[in-house]
Amino acid sequence: MTETRIYVGLNDAVTLEQRFDTGRYVSILKHVCRAYHVPFSFSVVEGGYFHENGDYTQETTLVLSLIDAPTDTVPEIARDLCAFFHQESVLVTEGAVNAYFVKDSLEAATDPQTE
């Protein structure tokens, strides 16, 4: 399986300031993922980056995680987020992951015969 992460800074490419509250950006991110019909998770983190001109900045960043997303869909999502969030660029990382699901039965925890 492949895990893809898209890192989207929230500072505007021109003003270098965050224009809207983080919740508004999260809402847009969710909308984009639903529109592409991909399973996703995300986190809000603080990060530091170098701009193409070499300037360093720190900003709030959304990290979108996709597991086994279609390879042709990932660049489209990244371009949309770059445009919607008015970014100079967004970072996309990919890596192989071993993924599995763990289930726990609530019945076993409450079954008096197991006590």
C-alpha positions, 0 to 999 in steps of 0.5 A, a space after each residue: 500500500 502507498 501512503 501519500 501526504 500533502 502538506 499545505 501551508 496556510 499563509 497566503 503566497 503573496 501576503 505571507 499571512 494566514 488570511 482566514 481562520 484554520 477552521 475555514 481551511 479545514 472545511 475546504 480540505 474536507 470538501 475537496 476530499 469528498 469531491 474526489 471521493 477519497 478516504 482521508 485523514 488530516 492533522 493541523 501542525 506547525 511547520 517551518 519552510 523555505 520559499 522558492 526565493 530562500 526566505 524562511 517562514 513558520 506557519 500553520 500547516 494542514 497535512 492530508 493523509 491518503 492511503 492507496 489513493 489513485 495515482 492520477 488523483 493525487 496531483 489533482 487534489 494537490 493542485 486544487 489545494 494549492 489554488 484554493 489556499 493560494 499557495 506558492 506550492 504544496 509538498 507531496 510525499 509518498 511511501 510504502 506502508 504496511 497497513 492493517 485493521 485491528 478489531 476488538 469485540 465489545 461482547 468479549 469485554 462485557 460477557 460475564 462468562 469471561 470474568 
